Amino acid sequence: MPNLATVRRMEAIGFRAWPAASVHYDGSWAIRLTASHPSRRLNSVNPLDPADSRDIEQRIARIEKRFEAYLRPVVFRLSPLAPASLQAHLNAEGWLRADETRVMTARLDEMDLHGSYDLLPLRDVGHFVDASIALHGAGAVSKAGMTELLESIRPRRGMFVLADAEGPTATALCVHDNEMAGLFDITVRRGARNRGYGRSIVRAALRWAAAQGARTGWLQVEDANTAAVGLYERMGFEEIYRYVYRTRPDQDP
């Protein structure tokens, strides 16, 4: 059973590192919505207290109205902080499970951060956004939405891009928040995978964060992405908890 105090701390750090444009609370359920970006982390209901399970049906009805105003399907993001009765209710109503995700951490002083490219973080947000969109595929997210998200991050951010003659090869975003260094948008060009680019850019990003005073690296990776999970485990990351998305069976997540 994960330590709930640790989960609460990591959830708060995650919210700061990947900030939603609008956050409302229904009790301890954090309702995060972002019209300009489709990420489910930015458009989901996040219960933050296992004991807060009152009036589930009425609260879901209220929340649905908020999501409708943003033209978003209702998505629950359930961590170990979610009430068991809420999970039972969603099960009974046939809500689907999607994208179980591991939250992993590693001590930076126990990692090998050498032997990678000597990269400095970019200052140009537009350059990073263009590289990220190129690697994810056109249409995955709008340039304006991604730019707005990056510029709204309050902790110090480091944006890293590897490139070759064909264009962007890999990207990584590192958010330094006190002693924590969160990794996001770690992507490698499809034709350049399994060549060490992912490991190299992660090392470069974490080396930068360690120089800023970070002591622990953390990331979120889908459990189904076995190649990435294996890479992070080999680098020294260990799972501390998981979360899963839940969506209605009659809506497109």
C-alpha positions in Angstrom: 0.0 0.0 0.0 1.5 3.4 -1.0 2.2 5.9 1.7 -0.7 8.4 1.3 1.3 11.3 2.6 3.8 10.7 -0.2 1.1 10.4 -2.8 -0.5 13.7 -1.7 2.9 15.4 -1.9 3.6 14.0 -5.4 0.1 14.9 -6.6 0.6 18.5 -5.5 4.0 18.6 -7.2 2.5 17.1 -10.4 -0.2 19.7 -10.4 2.4 22.5 -10.2 4.5 21.0 -12.9 1.7 20.5 -15.4 -0.8 23.3 -14.4 -4.4 23.3 -15.6 -5.9 26.6 -16.8 -8.8 26.2 -14.4 -9.0 24.4 -11.1 -12.2 24.0 -9.1 -12.9 21.9 -6.0 -16.0 19.9 -5.1 -15.0 18.9 -1.6 -11.6 17.4 -2.0 -12.1 16.5 -5.6 -9.9 18.7 -7.8 -11.5 19.4 -11.1 -8.8 20.4 -13.6 -9.8 21.8 -17.0 -7.9 23.4 -19.9 -9.6 24.4 -23.1 -6.4 24.9 -25.1 -4.8 21.5 -24.4 -6.4 18.0 -24.7 -4.2 16.2 -22.1 -6.3 14.2 -19.7 -4.0 15.2 -16.8 -5.2 18.8 -17.6 -8.9 17.7 -18.1 -9.8 15.4 -15.3 -11.4 15.0 -11.8 -8.8 14.1 -9.2 -10.1 12.9 -5.8 -7.6 13.8 -3.1 -9.1 12.2 0.1 -10.0 8.6 0.5 -12.7 9.5 3.1 -14.5 12.1 0.8 -17.2 9.9 -0.8 -20.4 11.7 0.0 -23.1 12.4 -2.7 -21.2 10.7 -5.5 -24.0 10.8 -8.0 -24.9 14.4 -7.4 -21.3 15.5 -7.6 -20.7 13.7 -10.8 -23.8 15.4 -12.3 -22.4 18.8 -11.3 -19.0 18.0 -12.6 -20.4 16.9 -16.0 -21.9 20.4 -16.5 -18.4 21.9 -16.0 -16.9 19.5 -18.5 -19.7 20.1 -21.0 -18.9 23.9 -20.8 -15.4 23.0 -22.0 -16.6 20.5 -24.6 -14.7 17.8 -22.8 -15.7 14.3 -21.8 -15.8 13.6 -18.1 -12.6 11.8 -17.0 -11.7 10.7 -13.5 -8.0 10.3 -12.7 -7.9 7.9 -9.7 -4.8 7.6 -7.6 -4.6 5.8 -4.2 -6.2 8.9 -2.8 -9.5 8.1 -4.5 -12.3 6.7 -2.2 -13.0 3.0 -2.6 -16.7 3.8 -2.8 -16.2 6.1 -5.7 -14.3 3.3 -7.5 -17.1 0.9 -6.7 -19.7 3.3 -8.1 -17.8 3.8 -11.3 -17.4 0.0 -11.7 -21.1 -0.5 -11.1 -21.9 2.2 -13.8 -19.6 0.5 -16.3 -17.0 3.3 -16.5 -14.0 2.1 -18.5 -10.4 1.9 -17.3 -7.7 3.5 -19.5 -4.0 4.1 -19.4 -2.8 2.8 -16.0 0.2 5.0 -15.2 3.2 4.4 -12.9 4.6 7.3 -10.9 8.3 6.6 -10.4 11.1 8.3 -8.5 14.9 8.0 -8.3 17.7 9.5 -6.1 19.8 11.6 -8.4 23.0 11.0 -6.3 22.5 7.3 -7.0 22.1 7.6 -10.7 24.7 7.6 -13.5 24.1 11.0 -15.1 27.4 11.0 -17.1 28.1 9.8 -20.7 25.3 11.8 -22.3 25.1 14.9 -24.5 26.2 18.1 -22.9 22.9 20.0 -23.5 21.9 23.4 -22.2 18.2 24.1 -21.7 16.5 26.1 -24.5 15.3 29.7 -23.9 13.0 29.7 -26.9 9.7 28.1 -26.0 8.6 28.1 -29.6 11.6 26.0 -30.6 10.8 23.4 -28.0 7.1 23.4 -28.9 7.9 23.0 -32.7 10.2 20.0 -31.9 7.7 18.4 -29.6 4.8 18.7 -32.1 7.1 17.3 -34.9 7.9 14.2 -32.8 4.4 13.6 -31.6 2.8 14.2 -35.0 1.0 17.1 -36.4 -2.4 17.7 -34.9 -1.6 16.0 -31.6 -1.8 19.4 -29.8 -1.9 22.9 -31.0 1.2 25.1 -30.8 -0.7 27.8 -29.0 -2.0 25.4 -26.4 1.4 23.8 -25.7 3.0 27.3 -25.5 0.4 28.5 -23.1 1.0 25.4 -20.9 4.7 25.8 -20.8 4.5 29.5 -20.1 2.1 28.8 -17.2 4.6 26.6 -15.3 5.8 28.5 -12.2 8.7 26.3 -11.0 11.9 26.5 -13.0 11.7 24.6 -16.3 14.4 23.2 -18.5 13.5 22.4 -22.1 15.8 20.1 -24.0 16.0 19.1 -27.7 18.3 16.7 -29.5 18.5 17.2 -33.3 20.3 15.8 -36.3 20.2 16.5 -40.1 16.7 15.1 -40.3 15.3 17.4 -37.6 14.4 16.9 -34.0 15.5 13.6 -32.6 14.4 13.7 -28.9 12.8 16.1 -26.5 12.5 16.3 -22.7 11.0 18.8 -20.3 12.3 19.0 -16.8 10.5 20.9 -14.1 12.7 21.7 -11.0 10.5 22.2 -7.9 12.7 22.6 -4.7 14.4 19.2 -4.4 12.3 17.5 -7.0 12.9 17.2 -10.8 9.9 16.1 -12.8 10.3 14.8 -16.4 7.7 15.4 -19.0 7.3 15.1 -22.8 10.2 12.6 -23.2 9.8 11.7 -26.9 12.2 10.1 -29.4 11.6 10.2 -33.2 10.2 6.9 -34.4 13.0 6.1 -36.7 15.7 6.9 -34.1 14.5 4.8 -31.2 16.6 2.2 -29.5 19.8 4.2 -30.1 20.2 5.7 -26.7 18.7 9.1 -27.4 16.1 8.7 -24.7 18.6 7.8 -22.0 20.9 10.6 -23.1 18.3 13.4 -23.0 16.9 12.2 -19.7 20.4 12.2 -18.2 21.1 15.7 -19.6 17.9 17.0 -18.1 18.5 15.5 -14.7 22.1 16.6 -14.7 20.8 20.2 -15.2 18.3 19.8 -12.4 20.9 18.3 -10.0 23.0 21.4 -10.7 20.1 23.5 -9.6 19.8 21.6 -6.3 17.3 18.9 -7.2 17.9 15.6 -5.3 15.1 13.4 -6.6 13.9 12.8 -10.1 10.3 11.7 -10.8 8.2 10.9 -13.8 4.9 9.3 -15.0 4.9 6.6 -17.6 2.0 4.4 -18.9 2.3 0.8 -17.7 1.7 -0.4 -21.2 4.8 1.4 -22.5 7.1 -1.5 -21.5 10.1 -0.1 -23.4 10.0 3.2 -21.5 9.3 1.4 -18.2 12.3 -0.8 -18.7 14.6 2.1 -19.6 13.6 4.0 -16.5 14.0 1.0 -14.2 17.5 0.4 -15.6 18.3 4.0 -14.9 17.3 3.5 -11.2 13.7 4.7 -11.1 11.3 2.8 -8.8 7.5 2.8 -8.8 5.9 4.5 -5.8 2.2 4.4 -6.9 -0.1 4.2 -9.9 -3.2 6.0 -11.2 -5.7 5.1 -13.8 -8.2 7.1 -15.9 -11.9 6.2 -15.9 -14.3 7.3 -18.7 -17.9 6.6 -19.4 -18.5 3.7 -21.9 -20.6 5.9 -24.1 -18.1 8.7 -24.7 -14.9 9.2 -26.6 -12.1 9.8 -24.1 
